[in-house]
Structure formats: structure tokens, C-alpha cells
Amino acid sequence: MTIIEYLEKQESDLNNEKMQFQEDLELVLSKIKENEKFYELLKNEESQKFNDFSPRDVNAKNAEKMKEIEVALDQLENDRDILENRIESIEENLSTIASLIENNNKTSVDNGINNNPKDVSMEKIIHRLMNISSFAISDPARTHLELEKLIKDLKNI
């Protein structure tokens, strides 16, 4: 395995990890939104002027539920912050890897190693396409990224 292949594998792994964290972040954000709406609903219900006619245990249950939602919201917001930090860290690593790959490509061209970019075999391209098609249905986001990378590589030829 060459350095470029290793870096490309790391880049692919980081992209997959980033997509997973982004999906997790979307889930956390939707849960935060749901809990905030439910909290507002309970708050509005509590502030209505039917207190004299409502049993006291209903108000106590609502207050208890509101406290539970506040705790859950705090935890979800912490989770959101952690996920956002992880995504930011991954993006930094991806940019570092991209610059390393770019520098390595420039160095290899300067050294005359890659003077004939048409050395890319049709078998490698077919192999990459078959690999991409294997996860196309189950992971369309990864498929999109891999196809973009393949197109970029083909344009460089």
C-alpha cells in the first residue's frame, strides 16, 4: 500500500465517519426541536387560567415533566456540541489529508514518477466502479462522494 492509497483510505474513512456524525447531529437537532415544542406546550398549558378548575396533581405532573424535558434538553445540547466539535475536527483532518495528497502528487510529478498519467488502467477504473456500485443503494451519500472522486481522478488524466 502506497502513501497515497493509505491517505485516500483515511480520507474515505473520515468522510464516512463525518456522514455518520452528521446524521447523528440531524437526529439530535430534531429531538431538541421536538422537546422544545413539547416544553412550550406544557408551559402554555400551565399558564392557562384554568388552575382553579384543574386538579392539583395535573399541575404537579406537568411541572415534573417540564423538569425532565429541561434535563433532556441540556443533555441533547451537550450531545449537539460534542457532535459539532467532532465534525469540525474531522473536517480539519480531511483538509490536512487533502493537502498531503496534493503535495505528494506535486512532488511525484516533479520527480518524474507520474509523467504519464494515462498509466491508469481500465481494470482499476472498473474495479472502483464495481466497488461504488456495491454500496450505491445502501449509502447514496458515500456513492456520491466516491463518484465525485473518481470523476476528479479521471479529469486529471
N, C-alpha and C positions, 0 to 999 in steps of 0.2 A: 504494500500500500504506500503510495507516494504521499508527500506532504499535502499536495493539493487535494487528493482524494480524501485524506483524513479531514482536512478543513471543510471540504464540501459536505462530508458526512456530519461533522459537527454542526455546520450551518443548517442542514436538513433537520437534525435532531432538535436544534434550538427553535427552528420555525414551527415544528410540531408541538414543542413544549409551549411556545408562545400562543399558538392557536388554542391549546387546551386551557391555558390560563385566561385567555380572552373569553372563551365560552364560560368558564367558571365565573369570571367577572360579570358577564351579562346576567348570569343566574343570580348572583348576589345582588346586583343592581335591581333586578325585577323583584326580588324578595324585599329589599329595602322599600321600594315603591309600594308594594302591597301592604307591608306593615305600617308605613306612614299613613296610607289611606284608612286602614282599619283603626289606627290610633286616632285619627281625626274624627272618624265616625263615632268612636266611643266617647271622645271628648265632647263632640256636639250633643250626643245623647245625654251626657252627664249635665251639660249646661242648660238643657231644656227646663222649662219651668213646671215640669210635672213631678218635681221632687216630693211635693206634699201627697201625691196620689200613688207614688211608687213604693213598693216595699223596700225597706232599708237594705236587705240582703242583695238586691239587684245592683244598687249603687256600690256596695262593697265589692261585689263580683266584678263590676266594670272597673273600679279603681285597681283591683288586683290584676285584672287582665291588662290594664294600661301599664302597670309597672312591669309586667312580664314582657310586654311589647317594647318598652323602653330598653330593657336589658338586652333583648334580642336585637334591637336596632343598633345598640352600642357594639355588640359582637359582630354584626354584619358590616358595620362601618369599619371596624378593625380589619375584618377579612378583606374588604374592598381595598383598604390602604395597602395591606400586605400584597394582594394580587397586583395592584398597580405598580408597586415597587419591584416586584418580580418581573413584570412585563418590561419595565424600564431597564432593568438590569440585563434582561435577555436582549433587548434592542441594542444596548451598548456593546454586548458581546458579539452580536451579529455585525455591527458596523466594524468592529475590530477584525473579525474574521474576513469580512469583505475587503478591507484594506490590505490584510495579509495576502489574500488570494490575488488581489490586484498587483501588489508589489512583487509577488512571486512570479506572476505572469510576465510582468515587465522585465524582471531580472532574467527569466529564462529566454525571452526574446532577445534581450541584449547579449546574452551569452551564446546565441545561435542555436539553442536547443530546440526552439519551436519555430524555426524559419519556415517550415512548410506546414501551415495549419490545416491543409487538406489531408493530413495523415489520419484524420478521424475516420475510423472505419464505419461502414454501413452497419456492421454487426453490432457495434456499440450503440449506435442510434436506435436500432431495432430493439436491442436489449432494454434500453432506457424507456422506450415507448411501451414495451410489454410490461415493464415494472410499473409504470404510471397507470396503465390500464387495469392492473391488478387491484388497485385501491381507488379507482375512479368513482365507483358508486358509493363506497363506504366513507370516503373522505374527499369530498369535492374541493375543499379549500386547499388541501395539500396537492391535489391533482393540478389545480390552477397554478400553484407556485412552481411545481416541478415542470409543467409545460412552459411556463414563462422562462425558467432557467434553461430549458432545452432550446427554446427559440433564440434566446440570447447567445447560447453557445454556437448555434448554427449560423447566426448572423456574423459571429466573429470569424467564421471560416472563410 
